[in-house]
Structures are given as C-alpha cells and as structure tokens.
Amino acid sequence: MIESISGASESVTKHDGEDSEGGSVLGGAGVTGFGQQLMNEGLSLGKIAGLVNETIAFADEHAGDELVDEVFNSVPGLPQFV
C-alpha cells in the first residue's frame, strides 16, 4: 500500500519507523500510544477519527479499498479511532 502513494516509501525509509528522538512513532504502545501522543498535542478523539478517516480515504484512492481494508483490519486498536 505504501508503494502506491507517491513519496511514501522514501518517507518510511528516511524515518525507519522512528520519531526525531529515535523512539517508535507509535509510542511503544501501538495505535493506543500514538492516539495518546496526538491527544497530548491537543487533538480530540473526534479530530483523530477525522484524521484516520481522511488518511484511509487517501489510501483508498491510491492503493484501492481492498488492500486498505486488509491493512486497516490487521492493526489492533485502529478501528476504535474510526
């Protein structure tokens, strides 16, 4: 799916799944940890859900909904944000 989005592969390679301090971009606790990081930055659950929905819509457009659904459903905790 990442390869279907222009520039995404390069971004993943560049950051290697890490944030600027060398920690996991998901905060070590998967999607829940990432959600907590976003809430600590001031985003509400509603805004996070909107971000997830927009990201999924973008990915659907570029990678196809079957692949996106497969990836979405394989990530524990992600459906709670939608």
GIQUILIN-V309725 format. One record per residue. N is the residue number from 1. RES is the residue in one letter. PHI is phi in whole degrees, 0 to 359 (* if undefined). OMEGA is omega in radians with two decimals (999 if undefined). Layout:
N	RES	PHI	OMEGA
N	RES	PHI	OMEGA
This chain:
1	M	*	-3.11
2	I	300	-3.12
3	E	295	3.14
4	S	282	-3.08
5	I	254	-3.10
6	S	305	3.09
7	G	85	-3.07
8	A	292	-3.13
9	S	300	3.14
10	E	296	3.14
11	S	294	3.12
12	V	297	3.12
13	T	297	-3.12
14	K	299	-3.05
15	H	264	3.07
16	D	48	3.11
17	G	73	-3.09
18	E	243	3.04
19	D	274	-3.05
20	S	294	3.10
21	E	264	3.11
22	G	90	3.10
23	G	269	3.12
24	S	294	3.08
25	V	293	3.10
26	L	266	3.02
27	G	76	3.10
28	G	78	-3.13
29	A	238	3.10
30	G	64	-3.08
31	V	297	3.14
32	T	297	3.10
33	G	296	3.11
34	F	295	3.09
35	G	299	3.12
36	Q	296	3.08
37	Q	300	3.14
38	L	295	3.10
39	M	293	3.07
40	N	297	3.09
41	E	274	3.06
42	G	104	3.11
43	L	277	3.07
44	S	277	3.07
45	L	301	3.11
46	G	297	3.12
47	K	291	3.10
48	I	296	3.10
49	A	299	3.09
50	G	298	3.10
51	L	297	3.11
52	V	298	-3.13
53	N	298	3.11
54	E	295	3.13
55	T	296	3.12
56	I	295	3.11
57	A	299	3.11
58	F	297	3.14
59	A	295	3.07
60	D	305	-3.10
61	E	297	-3.03
62	H	261	-3.06
63	A	244	-3.13
64	G	97	-3.02
65	D	291	3.12
66	E	298	-3.13
67	L	295	3.14
68	V	296	3.11
69	D	299	3.12
70	E	299	3.13
71	V	294	-3.12
72	F	304	-3.10
73	N	285	3.14
74	S	270	-3.10
75	V	260	3.14
76	P	301	3.08
77	G	90	-3.09
78	L	295	-3.12
79	P	302	-3.14
80	Q	293	-3.13
81	F	267	-3.10
82	V	246	999
